[in-house]
């Protein structure tokens, strides 16, 4: 704990970037503000099944699956001399314009809503890649990738607390376009913060910089260890999840209101903030392999706990107890991905691993929706828990211990030099 706090206390550049990361991820969390309204629009107006709803959100988040493209662009092609700052400005501006367009025009057209929501996702996804590239560059240099990601995900959990309550209220009481207009405010603030927080040294078009980046990309592509980690991350996240199915179950069988369902999301997110705080303070105190093994175990227990979902009280207890556990597990896998990225191509490979991460999660939601419709809720819980437990079999193959020495002593490299 003290080693982590010392790094942040002694490096003002790290504190400044951490604040930017916190806001970028908070804004990213607020992108989910219209999600519940959209889910009920698709369920009630278009009569979509759970699998159809999951497919809609999968299509809308396609920009998140091609994140390596943004990483390649940022790593290889500095814009106005900058690898990160200039693209950050353009990405956030794009998200603002798409959100305002949704607020003005998406009043019930399925095709237009899907198209503009996908374009908004593009702006958020590109900004996410840029923030993550800065996080990996600075985090690897100081050995605090886990702590910086805890800052990021603690912020997104805070946003989801707001989204859970506000999203439920908006779904119940306001038109969908109001939620989109509110959502556009958050990337607008990010747009302004970038000018203050990202103090990147211009690179120009030095051929040697290009060659170093290309060597790193080739090395990463040829790395069996990196691809093994990618497969491990995908398998863990592809475990069939509840996704939109849990909304259908709570609405149709348990008769929960929309507001209460949104409140449950806020409870889970609030619990996740506690999990992020624990990971921020103690991730440097335990081997990553140990954290991942424990995360898988608690993931199995947390999934099986959904057998007890029978009413309002049990729902609150489940979401409160396992929100923090779920986030700690997620941070452990994200930390693993960050440690595996080759230098000089951080944007490309962390984006690649996160695309695999997101693809696994979206795929799991579709499979979960299909299983819910086909075999029912109880069997969905069993199958999901079994898939999560199977991830233990892959842990010895990933050789996580080999990544531990990559963290350098605190203070060895300044964040400013790492980001230049």
C-alpha positions in Angstrom: 0.0 0.0 0.0 2.7 2.5 1.0 4.7 1.8 -2.2 1.7 2.8 -4.3 1.0 5.9 -2.4 4.6 7.0 -2.6 4.6 6.9 -6.4 1.6 9.1 -6.6 2.9 11.5 -3.9 6.3 11.9 -5.6 5.1 12.3 -9.2 2.9 15.3 -10.0 2.8 14.1 -13.7 1.3 10.8 -12.5 -1.4 12.6 -10.4 -2.3 14.9 -13.4 -2.7 12.0 -15.8 -4.5 9.9 -13.2 -7.1 12.7 -12.9 -7.5 12.7 -16.7 -7.9 8.9 -16.7 -10.5 9.2 -13.9 -12.6 11.6 -15.9 -12.2 9.7 -19.3 -13.5 6.6 -17.6 -16.2 8.5 -15.7 -17.4 9.9 -19.0 -17.2 6.4 -20.6 -19.4 5.1 -17.8 -21.9 7.8 -18.4 -22.2 6.6 -22.0 -24.3 3.9 -20.6 -26.9 6.4 -19.4 -29.4 5.7 -22.3 -28.8 1.9 -22.1 -31.8 1.0 -19.9 -34.1 3.3 -21.9 -32.8 1.6 -25.1 -33.3 -1.9 -23.7 -37.0 -1.1 -22.9 -37.5 0.6 -26.2 -36.3 -2.5 -28.0 -38.3 -4.8 -25.6 -41.6 -3.0 -25.6 -41.8 -1.1 -28.9 -40.0 -3.5 -31.2 -40.8 -6.7 -29.3 -37.2 -7.9 -29.3 -36.0 -11.1 -27.5 -33.1 -11.0 -25.0 -30.8 -12.3 -27.7 -32.0 -9.6 -30.2 -31.3 -6.8 -27.6 -27.9 -8.2 -26.9 -27.3 -8.3 -30.7 -28.3 -4.6 -31.0 -25.8 -3.6 -28.4 -23.1 -5.8 -29.9 -23.6 -4.1 -33.3 -23.5 -0.7 -31.6 -20.3 -1.5 -29.9 -18.4 -2.7 -33.0 -16.1 0.3 -32.7 -14.8 -1.2 -29.5 -13.9 -4.4 -31.3 -11.6 -2.6 -33.8 -9.7 -0.7 -31.1 -6.3 -2.0 -32.4 -6.8 0.1 -35.5 -6.9 3.2 -33.4 -3.8 2.1 -31.5 -2.0 1.5 -34.8 -3.0 5.0 -36.1 -1.9 6.6 -32.8 1.4 4.7 -32.5 2.5 5.0 -36.1 1.1 8.3 -37.4 1.6 11.3 -35.1 -0.9 14.0 -36.0 0.5 17.6 -35.8 3.5 16.0 -34.1 1.6 14.2 -31.3 0.7 10.5 -30.9 -1.9 11.0 -28.3 -3.0 14.6 -27.7 -4.3 15.5 -31.2 -6.2 12.3 -31.6 -7.7 12.8 -28.2 -9.1 16.2 -29.2 -10.7 14.8 -32.4 -12.1 11.7 -30.7 -13.9 13.5 -27.9 -15.2 16.1 -30.3 -16.6 13.3 -32.5 -18.4 11.8 -29.5 -20.0 15.1 -28.6 -21.3 15.7 -32.1 -22.7 12.2 -32.3 -24.4 12.5 -28.9 -26.0 15.8 -29.8 -27.2 14.3 -33.1 -28.9 11.5 -31.2 -30.5 14.0 -28.9 -32.0 15.9 -31.9 -32.9 13.2 -34.3 -33.1 9.7 -32.7 -36.7 9.9 -31.5 -37.9 6.4 -32.5 -36.2 5.3 -35.7 -34.4 2.0 -35.0 -31.9 2.4 -37.9 -31.0 6.0 -37.1 -30.6 5.2 -33.4 -28.4 2.3 -34.1 -26.2 4.2 -36.6 -25.7 7.3 -34.4 -25.2 5.2 -31.3 -22.5 3.3 -33.1 -20.8 6.5 -34.3 -20.9 7.8 -30.7 -19.2 4.6 -29.6 -16.4 5.3 -32.1 -15.5 8.6 -30.4 -15.6 7.0 -26.9 -13.6 3.9 -28.1 -10.8 6.0 -29.7 -10.5 8.2 -26.6 -10.4 5.0 -24.5 -7.5 3.7 -26.5 -5.5 6.9 -26.1 -6.1 7.0 -22.4 -5.1 3.4 -22.1 -1.9 4.0 -24.1 -0.9 6.7 -21.8 -1.8 4.5 -18.8 0.4 1.6 -20.1 3.3 3.9 -21.0 3.4 5.5 -17.5 2.2 2.5 -15.6 4.9 0.2 -16.9 7.6 2.7 -16.2 6.6 3.1 -12.6 5.2 -0.4 -12.0 1.7 0.8 -11.2 -0.4 -0.4 -14.1 -2.8 -2.1 -11.7 -3.2 1.1 -9.6 -3.8 3.3 -12.5 -6.5 0.9 -13.8 -8.0 0.9 -10.4 -8.3 4.7 -10.7 -9.9 4.3 -14.1 -12.4 1.6 -13.1 -13.2 3.1 -9.8 -14.3 6.2 -11.8 -16.4 4.2 -14.2 -18.1 2.5 -11.3 -18.8 5.9 -9.8 -20.4 6.8 -13.1 -22.4 3.6 -13.1 -23.8 4.4 -9.6 -25.2 7.6 -11.2 -26.3 5.7 -14.3 -28.1 3.1 -12.3 -30.4 5.6 -10.6 -30.5 8.2 -13.3 -30.9 5.6 -16.1 -33.8 4.0 -14.3 -35.5 7.4 -13.7 -34.9 8.5 -17.3 -36.3 5.1 -18.6 -39.4 5.6 -16.6 -40.1 9.3 -16.9 -38.4 11.0 -19.9 -38.0 10.6 -23.7 -34.9 8.8 -24.9 -33.4 11.8 -26.6 -33.0 13.6 -23.3 -30.7 10.9 -22.1 -28.6 11.3 -25.2 -28.3 15.0 -24.8 -27.1 14.6 -21.2 -24.6 12.0 -22.3 -23.0 14.4 -24.8 -21.9 16.7 -21.9 -19.3 14.3 -20.6 -17.0 13.9 -23.6 -17.3 17.7 -24.0 -15.6 18.1 -20.6 -12.9 15.5 -21.6 -12.2 17.6 -24.7 -11.4 20.6 -22.5 -9.3 18.6 -20.0 -7.0 17.2 -22.7 -5.5 20.6 -23.3 -4.4 20.8 -19.7 -3.5 17.2 -18.8 -1.7 15.7 -21.8 1.7 17.4 -22.0 3.2 15.3 -24.7 6.5 16.0 -26.4 6.1 16.3 -30.2 7.7 13.5 -32.2 7.5 14.7 -35.7 8.1 12.1 -38.5 11.4 10.6 -37.3 12.0 7.4 -39.4 13.8 5.8 -36.5 10.7 6.2 -34.3 8.7 4.5 -37.0 11.2 1.7 -37.2 11.2 1.2 -33.4 7.4 1.0 -33.3 7.3 -1.4 -36.3 9.9 -3.7 -34.5 7.7 -3.7 -31.4 4.6 -4.5 -33.4 6.3 -7.4 -35.1 7.7 -8.7 -31.8 4.2 -8.6 -30.3 2.6 -10.4 -33.2 5.2 -13.1 -32.9 4.9 -13.5 -29.1 3.3 -16.8 -28.1 3.0 -15.6 -24.6 1.0 -12.5 -25.6 -1.4 -14.6 -27.7 -1.7 -17.1 -24.8 -2.8 -14.2 -22.6 -5.2 -13.0 -25.2 -6.8 -16.5 -25.4 -7.0 -16.7 -21.6 -8.7 -13.3 -21.4 -11.2 -14.2 -24.1 -12.1 -17.6 -22.5 -12.7 -16.0 -19.0 -15.0 -13.3 -20.4 -16.8 -15.6 -22.8 -18.4 -17.5 -20.0 -22.1 -17.2 -20.8 -23.4 -14.2 -18.8 -26.7 -12.9 -17.8 -26.5 -9.7 -19.9 -30.0 -8.4 -20.9 -31.4 -11.8 -19.8 -31.3 -10.7 -16.1 -33.4 -7.7 -17.0 -36.0 -9.9 -18.5 -35.9 -12.3 -15.5 -36.3 -9.5 -13.0 -39.0 -7.8 -15.0 -41.1 -10.8 -16.1 -40.6 -13.2 -13.2 -39.7 -11.1 -10.2 -41.8 -8.1 -11.2 -39.2 -5.5 -10.4 -39.7 -2.0 -11.5 -37.4 -0.2 -13.9 -36.3 2.2 -11.2 -35.4 -0.7 -8.8 -33.4 -2.5 -11.6 -31.5 0.7 -12.1 -30.9 1.0 -8.4 -29.5 -2.5 -8.3 -26.9 -1.4 -11.0 -26.0 1.5 -8.8 -25.6 -0.7 -5.7 -23.3 -3.0 -7.7 -21.3 -0.1 -9.0 -20.9 1.4 -5.5 -19.6 -2.0 -4.3 -17.2 -1.9 -7.3 -15.8 1.4 -6.1 -14.7 -0.4 -2.9 -13.1 -3.1 -5.0 -11.2 -0.6 -7.1 -9.9 1.1 -3.9 -8.6 -2.3 -2.6 -6.9 -3.0 -5.9 -5.4 0.4 -6.0 -3.9 0.0 -2.6 -2.9 -3.7 -2.5 -2.3 -4.9 -6.1 1.5 -4.4 -5.6 1.4 -6.4 -2.4 0.4 -9.8 -3.9 1.5 -11.8 -7.0 -0.8 -11.3 -9.9 -1.2 -15.0 -10.4 -2.6 -15.3 -6.8 -5.1 -12.5 -7.4 -6.3 -14.1 -10.6 -6.8 -17.5 -9.0 -8.8 -16.0 -6.2 -10.8 -13.9 -8.6 -11.8 -17.0 -10.6 -12.9 -18.7 -7.3 -15.0 -15.8 -6.2 -16.4 -15.4 -9.7 -17.8 -19.0 -9.4 -19.3 -18.3 -6.0 -20.8 -15.0 -7.2 -22.4 -16.6 -10.2 -23.9 -19.4 -8.1 -25.3 -16.8 -5.7 -27.8 -15.9 -8.4 -29.7 -19.1 -7.5 -30.8 -17.1 -4.5 -32.2 -14.2 -6.5 -35.8 -14.4 -5.4 -36.9 -10.9 -4.3 -35.9 -7.4 -3.5 -33.8 -8.1 -0.4 -31.9 -11.0 -2.0 -31.2 -8.9 -5.1 -29.7 -6.1 -3.0 -27.5 -8.5 -1.0 -26.2 -10.2 -4.2 -25.4 -7.0 -6.0 -23.8 -5.5 -2.9 -21.7 -8.5 -2.0 -20.3 -9.3 -5.4 -20.0 -5.9 -7.1 -16.5 -5.4 -5.6 -15.5 -9.0 -6.2 -16.4 -8.7 -9.9 -14.4 -5.5 -10.3 -11.3 -6.9 -8.6 -11.4 -9.9 -11.0 -11.8 -7.5 -14.0 -8.9 -5.4 -12.8 -6.7 -8.4 -12.4 -7.2 -9.4 -16.0 -6.7 -5.8 -17.2 -3.5 -5.6 -15.2 -2.4 -8.8 -16.9 -3.0 -7.3 -20.3 -1.2 -4.1 -19.5 1.9 -5.9 -18.2 2.1 -8.0 -21.4 2.2 -5.0 -23.9 5.5 -4.4 -25.7 7.0 -0.9 -25.4 6.6 1.6 -28.3 3.4 -0.2 -29.4 1.4 0.2 -26.2 -1.7 1.7 -27.8 -1.9 -1.1 -30.4 -1.5 -4.1 -28.2 -3.5 -2.9 -25.2 -6.3 -2.0 -27.6 -6.0 -5.5 -29.2 -6.3 -7.2 -25.8 -9.2 -5.0 -24.8 -11.0 -5.7 -28.1 -10.6 -9.4 -27.3 -11.8 -8.7 -23.7 -14.9 -6.8 -25.0 -15.6 -9.3 -27.8 -15.7 -12.1 -25.2 -18.1 -10.1 -23.0 -20.5 -9.3 -25.8 -20.3 -12.8 -27.1 -21.1 -14.1 -23.6 -24.2 -11.8 -23.5 -25.5 -13.2 -26.8 -24.9 -16.8 -25.8 -26.4 -16.1 -22.3 -29.5 -14.6 -24.0 -29.9 -17.7 -26.2 -29.4 -20.0 -23.2 -32.0 -18.1 -21.2 -34.5 -18.5 -24.0 -33.6 -22.1 -24.7 -32.9 -23.8 -21.3 -34.1 -21.2 -18.8 -32.6 -19.1 -16.0 -31.4 -21.9 -13.6 -29.4 -23.7 -16.3 -27.9 -20.4 -17.4 -26.5 -20.0 -13.9 -25.0 -23.5 -13.8 -23.4 -23.2 -17.3 -22.0 -19.8 -16.5 -20.4 -20.9 -13.2 -18.9 -24.0 -14.9 -17.3 -22.0 -17.7 -15.8 -19.6 -15.1 -14.4 -22.5 -13.1 -12.8 -24.0 -16.2 -10.6 -20.9 -16.4 -8.5 -22.4 -13.6 -7.3 -25.0 -16.0 -5.7 -22.3 -18.1 -3.8 -20.4 -15.4 -0.7 -22.6 -15.4 -0.4 -22.3 -19.2 -0.3 -18.4 -19.2 2.9 -18.2 -17.0 1.8 -15.1 -15.3 4.8 -15.1 -13.0 7.1 -14.2 -15.9 5.4 -10.8 -16.1 6.1 -9.8 -12.4 9.7 -8.6 -13.0 8.5 -6.1 -15.6 7.5 -3.6 -13.0 10.4 -1.3 -12.3 11.2 0.4 -9.0 9.1 3.4 -8.2 10.7 6.6 -9.4 13.0 4.9 -11.9 11.4 6.6 -14.8 9.3 9.7 -14.7 5.9 9.7 -16.3 6.8 12.7 -18.4 9.7 10.8 -20.1 7.6 7.7 -20.5 4.9 9.7 -22.3 7.2 11.6 -24.6 
